[in-house]
C-alpha cells in the first residue's frame, strides 16, 4: 500500500473539469484552457514547470482495495481505505442505481438529481452535466469500465420552505407544510417559481427571479405553501425530462432521499407529476452507505453488485394517481409561470 500519494477517484476527478471522460486521465489541454489565465500559470518549481502528472492527484477507481491504508489513528491503523466517491455519486450508489435508467433525487436545500446512463458518456444538449458515476475494480484487481451519469442541480427546494418560515413567517416549522397543503384540494392555478438566484438546470438563466403568479383574492397561506412544495416537484420533472431526452433512457422509477421525503404530500405529488413511481428507501443516509457499499465490494464483504442490490430495501412507494388531463393542466401552468420569471435582470442590473 502506498503512503504519501495524492489520490482521487474518477467521480471526484470529473468535477475538476480537467479529466478526459473517455480515458479517465487528466487532459493537459483542459488544464491549460482553465488555468492559463491564472497569475500562477507558468510558475516554475526548481526551474521546471510543474507537470500535470505530479501537480494533480493520481486518478483511481471508486472502489479498489489498493487505494491506501489508514495511518495516524491507532484504532484504525492499517485498515484498508477501499472507496472514494463524490457526494452525489455516493448517493446514487447507495440507492443501488446500477442499471441505465435508474435515478435518484436528493432533496436538501436544493435538488440534486442523477441518472445512471450506462457505460458510455452521454453528451447533454439540454443543460445537464455529463459525469462519471463510479468505476469498480473486480476481485482479481482488474479495473472495470466506468459507469456514467447525467446530473442536474436545482438551487431552491428545502430553502424555499426556509424562506416561507424565516422571511415571510407563514409557518413556524417545515413540518407544518404537509397539513397546510392537504387542507386545500388544489393550487387553484397559483404557482411559485423560486428563482431567487436565477434558474439552474436545465434552464441556466441567471436573469430569472422568483415570482408568484395566478394570484386571486381567494388564495390563502395554504395555497402559497402548497405552491412552494409543488415547485420542487416541477423542477425535478424539468431535469428528468431533460435526462430522458438526452440519454434516450426511459426513467423506470425515481429513488429519493433527504429531509423532504418525510412530506407525504410532496412525494405523492412528485410521483403524479413524473407519472412514475417514487421510492423512499429504509435507510435514508444514502451517501454514507454508498461509500460503505463501494468499500465493502473492494475488500470482498460483498462479491458483486447484485449482492449489494439485495441490501437495499424500499420503505415507501408512491405511485401516480393523477389523471393525465390534470397532470397536463398543472404542467402547462408551471411552464407559463417559468416564462414570467425570465428576463428580470438587464445587463446593467
Secondary structure as GFF3:
##gff-version 3
##sequence-region A 1 349
A	DSSP	beta_strand	7	9	.	.	.	ID=ss1
A	DSSP	alpha_helix	10	13	.	.	.	ID=ss2
A	DSSP	three_ten_helix	14	16	.	.	.	ID=ss3
A	DSSP	beta_strand	19	20	.	.	.	ID=ss4
A	DSSP	beta_strand	25	26	.	.	.	ID=ss5
A	DSSP	alpha_helix	28	35	.	.	.	ID=ss6
A	DSSP	beta_strand	44	45	.	.	.	ID=ss7
A	DSSP	beta_strand	48	49	.	.	.	ID=ss8
A	DSSP	alpha_helix	52	55	.	.	.	ID=ss9
A	DSSP	beta_strand	58	60	.	.	.	ID=ss10
A	DSSP	beta_strand	63	69	.	.	.	ID=ss11
A	DSSP	three_ten_helix	74	76	.	.	.	ID=ss12
A	DSSP	beta_strand	80	83	.	.	.	ID=ss13
A	DSSP	alpha_helix	87	94	.	.	.	ID=ss14
A	DSSP	beta_strand	102	107	.	.	.	ID=ss15
A	DSSP	beta_strand	111	118	.	.	.	ID=ss16
A	DSSP	beta_strand	129	134	.	.	.	ID=ss17
A	DSSP	beta_strand	147	154	.	.	.	ID=ss18
A	DSSP	alpha_helix	158	166	.	.	.	ID=ss19
A	DSSP	three_ten_helix	174	176	.	.	.	ID=ss20
A	DSSP	alpha_helix	177	182	.	.	.	ID=ss21
A	DSSP	beta_strand	191	193	.	.	.	ID=ss22
A	DSSP	beta_strand	211	213	.	.	.	ID=ss23
A	DSSP	alpha_helix	221	247	.	.	.	ID=ss24
A	DSSP	beta_strand	253	258	.	.	.	ID=ss25
A	DSSP	three_ten_helix	259	262	.	.	.	ID=ss26
A	DSSP	alpha_helix	264	274	.	.	.	ID=ss27
A	DSSP	beta_strand	278	281	.	.	.	ID=ss28
A	DSSP	alpha_helix	286	299	.	.	.	ID=ss29
A	DSSP	alpha_helix	305	309	.	.	.	ID=ss30
A	DSSP	beta_strand	314	318	.	.	.	ID=ss31
A	DSSP	alpha_helix	324	341	.	.	.	ID=ss32
###
